[in-house]
Amino acid sequence: VQLVESGGGLVQPGGSLRLSCVASGFTFSSYVMRWYRQAPGKERELVAQISPAGGTTYYADSVKDRFTISRDNAKNTVYLRMNSLKPQDTAVYYCSSRGDRDWGQGTQVTVSS
């Protein structure tokens, strides 16, 4: 199993980014996918999750109405669209699969002017 995140970077407050996570080694379309983040000195927190077919999503209150999780089962990819970014969104973002058994290496998102 492999999860590979990409799309992070440095962005100004109010800006946008789209993260991608490409999965391999398991039946992607059968599993809930999640995005987590971990800021320096803080615990890892669940940001968003999406059901196998994409019809049901969950968001942490801190990102609701700003972030959108989506997936393309034909491409084995889950996305996190992040709008109206704030400095407090700065963290390493990780995707996970199969009940958090699998993790990617993470992608750094830094929101700063």
C-alpha positions in Angstrom: 0.0 0.0 0.0 1.3 3.5 -0.9 -0.2 6.9 -0.4 1.6 9.9 -2.0 0.5 13.4 -1.2 1.4 16.5 -3.2 0.2 20.1 -3.7 1.5 21.7 -0.5 3.4 24.9 -0.5 3.7 28.5 0.8 0.6 30.6 0.3 -0.6 34.0 1.5 -3.5 34.3 3.9 -6.7 34.2 1.9 -5.2 32.1 -0.8 -6.0 28.6 -2.0 -4.3 25.3 -2.5 -5.4 21.9 -3.7 -3.8 18.8 -2.2 -3.8 15.4 -3.9 -3.2 11.9 -2.6 -2.6 9.1 -5.0 -3.2 5.6 -3.6 -2.0 2.2 -4.8 -1.9 -1.3 -3.5 -5.5 -1.7 -2.3 -9.1 -1.3 -3.7 -9.3 2.4 -3.4 -13.0 2.6 -4.2 -13.9 0.4 -1.2 -12.5 2.6 1.6 -13.2 5.8 3.4 -10.4 8.3 2.8 -9.3 10.9 5.3 -7.1 14.0 5.5 -5.4 14.9 8.7 -3.0 17.7 9.7 -0.4 18.2 12.3 0.9 21.6 13.3 4.2 22.0 15.2 3.7 21.1 18.9 0.2 19.9 18.4 -1.6 16.6 18.0 -2.6 15.3 14.6 -6.2 16.2 13.9 -8.8 14.9 11.5 -9.6 17.6 8.9 -12.0 15.8 6.5 -13.2 12.4 5.3 -15.1 11.1 2.4 -17.1 7.9 1.9 -16.1 5.3 -0.6 -18.5 6.5 -3.3 -18.0 10.1 -2.4 -21.5 10.8 -1.3 -20.9 11.5 2.3 -18.3 13.9 3.7 -17.2 15.2 7.2 -15.3 18.3 8.1 -13.8 19.6 11.2 -15.5 22.8 12.4 -12.3 24.7 11.9 -12.3 24.1 8.1 -16.0 23.8 7.4 -17.1 26.0 4.5 -13.5 26.6 3.5 -12.2 23.1 2.6 -13.7 20.6 0.2 -12.7 16.9 0.1 -13.4 15.0 -3.1 -12.2 11.8 -4.8 -11.8 10.3 -8.2 -12.1 6.5 -7.9 -11.0 6.0 -11.5 -7.7 7.8 -10.7 -7.3 6.3 -7.1 -7.0 9.9 -5.9 -8.4 11.9 -3.1 -8.3 15.7 -3.1 -8.5 18.5 -0.5 -9.4 21.9 -1.9 -8.5 24.6 0.6 -9.8 28.1 0.2 -9.6 31.2 2.4 -6.5 29.8 4.0 -5.4 31.2 7.4 -2.1 31.1 9.2 -3.6 28.6 11.7 -4.0 26.2 8.7 -0.2 25.9 8.6 0.6 22.2 9.2 1.8 19.0 7.5 -1.2 17.4 5.8 -1.5 13.7 5.6 -4.0 11.3 3.9 -4.9 8.0 5.4 -6.8 4.9 4.3 -8.2 1.6 5.5 -9.2 2.9 8.9 -5.9 4.8 9.4 -3.8 1.8 8.9 -2.0 3.5 6.0 -0.4 6.9 5.9 1.3 9.1 3.3 4.5 11.0 4.0 2.7 14.3 4.3 2.9 17.6 2.4 3.7 20.9 4.1 1.3 23.7 3.9 2.5 27.1 5.1 0.2 30.1 5.2 2.1 33.3 5.8 2.5 36.8 4.4 
